[in-house]
């Protein structure tokens, strides 16, 4: 039995499955985005009379065959995944702002597929390449690669959460200044938030825009703001939402509250920058030890070593 051929076939199969998962995850439709309904609306606008079967057959092969199969695979993965893991992953995707691109079952499935791809590739290279190793050592390398491939998507998601929160933290003082100007000019708070969402194109403006759409659909303002704060999970945003809700309940001037909040956000942003500046020397220590100090030692010690060798200190002739 040719084990190398079997391993190559398994690698190809896993890579194709991973590619299909990534493709389907990127093309995951929203709940109100049904391709079949869109095509039906297109045919209706053109005035053509067609059957449902003809409309369905007019879709691309990927959307007719590949996507339903991968969706079933995601549903099977969801059934075999603990509910707490799905909820935690959904929560992290919301915090990262990626909930509209990929859902929790597909993300968890991509972690397992990534682990399998890394394991098979590293095992194949270690066992059947010019760097051929023993089976036990190749298997160990494959296990390490599987763990790496399994945890890399989680690390990427955590970095996306930090990146989004940092972008929102930087944008909040300027956004609150614009809200204050709009409110002092006579606009209501909802109209001011809508103005910020229209003028800017960042994570904070998208969060404001989503909250405004929820309010327009009938959700109470304080509930929409609390939900927005939960989706961001940032202390500054939670404090801002609490101040807005309290001012609304107590009848305090909204412009005054926004101005105070803007000053506090700017002070917190400055404190956060100072905190990062204080962490810089500690973070620089590792690259200095690894890269700079050895070079300094070589520059300083090489002349001394050469002089000692030339002076025959160690008994040379």
Secondary structure, 3 states (H helix, E strand, C coil): CCHHHHHHHHHHHHHHHHHHHHHHHHCCCCCCCCHHHHHHHHHHHHCCCCCHHHHHHCCCHHHHHHHHHHHHHHHHHHHCCCHHHHHHHHHHHHHHCCCCCCCHHHHHHHHHHHHHHHHHHHHHHHHHCCCCCCHHHHHHHHHHHHHHHHHHHHHHHHHHHHHHHHHHHHHHHHHHHHHHHHHHCCCCHHHHHHHHHHHCCCHHHHHHHHHHHHHHCCCCHHHHHHHHHHHHCCHHHHHHHHHHHHHHHHCCCHHHHHHHHHHHHHHHHHHHHHHHHHHHHHHHHHHHHHHHHHHHHHHHHHHHHHHHHHCCCCCCC
